[in-house]
């Protein structure tokens, strides 16, 4: 039996996280929608495809919600035909360092760091398994145009809520994510309005009698 996409836990998680963010979008300086692919270094693991929504104001701080699902069903399940594909979702706090990405800076290379909470699920021996986790990482935005960026990042995911330096802490699992960010409204609109005001002011100054 085929499962509806709305019944998939990854879809539900992404929608529940993105809806409140979208509600606050009008009050933010910029919004970015980012399709991406995540690669796992584990041998034989299928890449994950997903979508992220990032909201931010001035100062380089941002909030990002994302959901992803495996491109292949590589679960260790007794009934692989009807089992859920591995899925997951994250909510991250992101700090952009320079660049235009958020906060009205010039459009340039923009490194960033992030940390957040996540959830993941999979089937194991016919049972659905869900686990919570936290992760941290860093990445880089490369501008491709006035409203499009290419980004790449590395994430280290902790399977338990302990510091990586704690005694008996599990080794973090590393992930690599690449994608495109499409910027919507906010910063670009503010920049255009500012440029228009500056142009009008210049014309008024030139028209005044000396």
C-alpha positions in Angstrom: 0.0 0.0 0.0 1.4 3.4 -0.9 1.6 6.0 1.9 0.4 9.5 1.4 3.2 12.0 1.6 1.3 14.0 4.2 1.3 10.9 6.4 5.0 10.6 6.3 6.6 11.6 9.6 9.3 13.7 7.8 6.6 15.7 6.0 4.6 16.2 9.1 7.7 17.4 11.0 8.7 19.8 8.3 5.3 21.2 7.9 4.8 21.7 11.6 8.1 23.5 11.9 7.7 25.6 8.7 4.1 26.8 9.3 4.9 29.0 12.4 8.1 30.2 10.7 6.1 31.2 7.6 3.6 33.1 9.8 6.5 35.2 11.1 8.1 35.7 7.7 6.4 39.1 7.1 8.2 40.5 10.2 11.6 39.3 9.1 14.1 41.0 6.9 14.6 38.1 4.6 13.4 34.6 3.8 15.3 31.8 2.0 13.9 28.6 0.7 16.6 25.9 0.2 16.3 22.5 -1.5 19.3 20.3 -0.6 20.9 16.9 -0.7 22.6 15.4 2.3 25.4 12.8 1.9 26.2 10.3 4.7 29.8 8.9 4.8 28.5 5.5 5.9 29.2 2.9 3.3 26.0 2.0 1.3 23.9 4.8 2.9 21.5 6.5 0.5 21.7 10.3 0.1 18.8 12.3 1.7 16.8 14.9 -0.2 15.1 17.7 1.7 13.9 21.3 2.0 14.8 24.1 4.4 13.3 27.4 5.3 15.4 30.1 6.8 14.2 33.3 8.5 16.4 36.0 9.8 16.5 39.6 10.9 19.4 42.0 11.2 22.7 41.0 12.8 23.4 37.8 11.0 21.3 35.6 13.3 18.8 33.2 11.7 16.4 30.3 12.4 16.3 27.4 10.0 13.9 24.5 9.9 14.5 21.5 7.5 13.2 18.1 6.8 14.7 15.3 4.7 14.0 11.7 3.6 16.2 9.0 2.1 16.2 8.6 -1.7 16.3 4.9 -1.3 14.6 2.4 1.1 17.7 0.9 2.8 16.0 0.0 6.0 16.8 -3.2 7.8 13.2 -4.3 7.8 11.4 -7.6 7.5 8.9 -6.1 5.1 11.0 -3.6 3.2 8.2 -3.0 0.6 5.9 -1.3 3.1 8.5 0.1 5.5 9.2 3.8 5.9 12.3 5.3 4.3 14.8 6.8 6.8 13.8 10.4 7.5 14.7 13.3 9.7 14.3 16.9 10.6 16.2 19.7 12.3 15.7 23.1 13.8 18.9 25.1 13.8 20.1 28.5 15.1 22.5 29.9 12.5 25.1 32.7 12.8 26.2 34.2 9.4 29.6 35.9 9.5 29.8 38.7 7.0 28.4 38.5 3.5 25.1 39.6 2.2 23.1 36.6 3.3 21.2 38.4 6.0 21.3 41.8 7.8 21.9 44.1 4.8 25.6 43.2 4.2 27.2 43.2 0.8 26.6 40.2 -1.4 29.7 38.2 -0.9 31.0 34.8 0.4 29.4 34.2 3.7 30.7 31.6 6.2 28.3 30.5 8.9 28.1 28.3 12.0 25.0 26.5 13.4 23.7 24.3 16.2 20.3 22.7 16.7 17.9 19.9 17.7 16.8 17.1 15.5 14.7 14.0 15.2 15.1 10.9 13.0 13.2 7.8 12.2 13.6 4.4 10.4 12.3 0.9 10.4 14.3 -1.9 12.1 13.2 -5.5 11.9 9.6 -4.4 11.2 9.4 -1.8 13.9 9.4 2.0 13.5 12.2 3.5 15.5 12.4 7.3 16.3 15.2 9.1 18.1 16.0 12.6 19.2 19.5 14.2 18.7 21.4 17.4 18.5 24.0 18.6 16.0 26.4 21.4 15.2 28.4 22.4 12.1 29.7 25.1 9.7 29.2 26.0 6.1 29.7 28.5 3.4 27.3 30.5 1.1 28.6 31.3 -2.4 26.5 34.0 -4.3 25.4 33.0 -7.8 23.1 36.0 -8.4 21.2 38.7 -6.6 18.7 36.2 -5.1 20.4 32.8 -5.4 23.2 31.2 -3.3 25.0 27.9 -3.5 25.8 26.5 -0.1 27.7 23.6 1.4 28.0 22.6 5.0 29.3 19.8 7.3 27.3 18.7 10.2 28.3 16.6 13.2 25.3 14.8 14.7 25.2 13.6 18.3 22.9 10.7 19.0 22.5 11.7 22.7 22.2 15.0 24.5 25.8 15.1 25.8 28.8 17.2 24.9 31.2 15.6 22.4 34.0 16.0 25.0 32.1 14.2 27.7 33.4 10.9 29.0 31.8 7.9 27.3 30.1 10.3 24.7 29.3 8.5 21.4 31.3 9.6 18.4 29.4 12.2 16.3 28.2 11.0 12.9 29.3 13.4 10.1 27.0 14.6 7.3 27.6 16.7 4.2 24.9 18.9 2.8 24.8 20.9 -0.5 22.0 22.9 -2.0 20.7 26.2 -3.4 19.1 29.1 -1.4 16.5 31.2 -3.1 16.0 34.6 -1.3 12.5 36.0 -1.1 11.6 39.6 -0.4 12.7 41.4 2.8 16.4 42.3 2.4 16.2 42.8 -1.4 13.0 44.9 -1.1 14.5 47.1 1.6 17.6 47.6 -0.5 15.5 48.6 -3.5 13.5 51.0 -1.4 16.6 52.5 0.0 18.1 52.9 -3.5 14.9 54.6 -4.7 14.9 57.0 -1.8 18.6 57.9 -2.4 17.8 58.5 -6.1 14.9 60.8 -5.3 17.0 62.7 -2.8 19.7 63.1 -5.4 17.2 64.4 -8.0 15.7 66.9 -5.5 19.2 68.2 -4.6 20.1 68.7 -8.2 16.8 70.6 -8.9 17.2 73.0 -6.0 18.3 76.5 -7.1 21.8 77.4 -6.1 
